[in-house]
């Protein structure tokens, strides 16, 4: 029994022939996914019900108190978010309140825990939604296992799965779009039905969170590739219009409505309420040896080496530990933070290598162009938001999460390339570095669960 994808060769050429995942590889992938699910469930169980990095309870309470099912943007701080999570959370609250907390107040720990569980659920299913897409990537076993490890153990996503927020829903819907794009063969021109499905999913992305809009340009690149290959302008017109209509009907209309009402389809809560974005509680994320407290961080400060990009890089690997374990554990949090800066460096480089292969191979496979655009669009959102609001915010790293599936595929592709085309010393070094990163992530999460909830909540 072989332990790799059944390639015609083992040179690292990512061909599109028939590939079959072996029983051993399936077993490994299953264990990884279940382990990632256990980490999310464990953190959800140990986290306080009222502990969240942002206030997504207020839109739900606004509806429950008699407001419209889609709250006005200026009704509360988070009411400017696209409303899909609010609609689902409100429905879940109404369906379970008489069972979970009969006669209890509107705001109760039991009901908050139920809604927090909704976030955890979407965090779990997002990992499972990744599997169909990576299955069609046709990597060697090393690449497929690496990609699944990346998605299942992404700390940022695990943290969010323990809180009440719309981010895991956004990741799940974007992950579904990612898997759909990967599922469509580059050998067969897509039919109108495939474009309709992608349009509907893209519409749900728009109806969930602004950062999920990255799916739209990714599908656009995919369609343009087919239009150029077939030299068929009619194809582009038919499929482009179909995609636009479906996207609009299934959720994109919310941005048109806000454009007409506010003159800005991407109106932000700080613009509505006239508030300046404040720095985070404690800025642990710096490559400098001295801990940094409340601060304002420019987009790039040459003199100090502090920048928004390095903040986001570190926060992808490490964040929310103070919310979950409490401020009393700050010294231990700093230890884990600095460890993860170093441990996360190699996986980050591997992602960049994978993105390089996307660009290199996009001529023969439109999926790689779509994956590149997903990641690049997420980076663009971080950069543009950082320029507009040049202060520290731990949320900026979250803006990359809708591209989690594409990042996982880039990581798997980069790792596959390293393991098939590099000298032995480099293959072993990368393997050891990734294992160290995995051990660090798991140890950190276990420490958080053992520490128990210590934050005061909302």
Secondary structure, 3 states (H helix, E strand, C coil): CCCCCCCCCCCCCCCCCCCCCCHHHHHHHHHHHHHHHHHHHHHHHHCCCCCCCCCCHHHHHHHHCCCCCCCCHHHCCCCCCCCHHHHHHHHHHHHHHHHHCCCCCCCCHHHHHHHHHHHHHHHHHHHHHHHHHHHCCCCCHHHHHHHHHHHHCCHHHHHHCCCCCCHHHHHHHHHHHHHHHHHCCCCCCCCHHHHHHHHHHHHHHHCCCHHHHHHHHHHHHHHHHHHHHHCCHHHHHHHHHHHHHHHHHHHHHHHHHHHHHHCCCCCCHHHHCCCCCCCCCCECCCCCCCCECCCCCCCECCCCCCEHHHHHHHHHHCCCHHHHHCHHHHHHHHHHHHHHHHHHHHHHHHHHHHHHHHHHHCCCCHHHHHHHHHHHHHHHHHHHHHHHCCCCCHHHHHHHHHHHHHHHHHHHHHHHHHHHHCCHHHHHHHHHHHHHHHHHHHHHHHHHHHHCCCCCCC
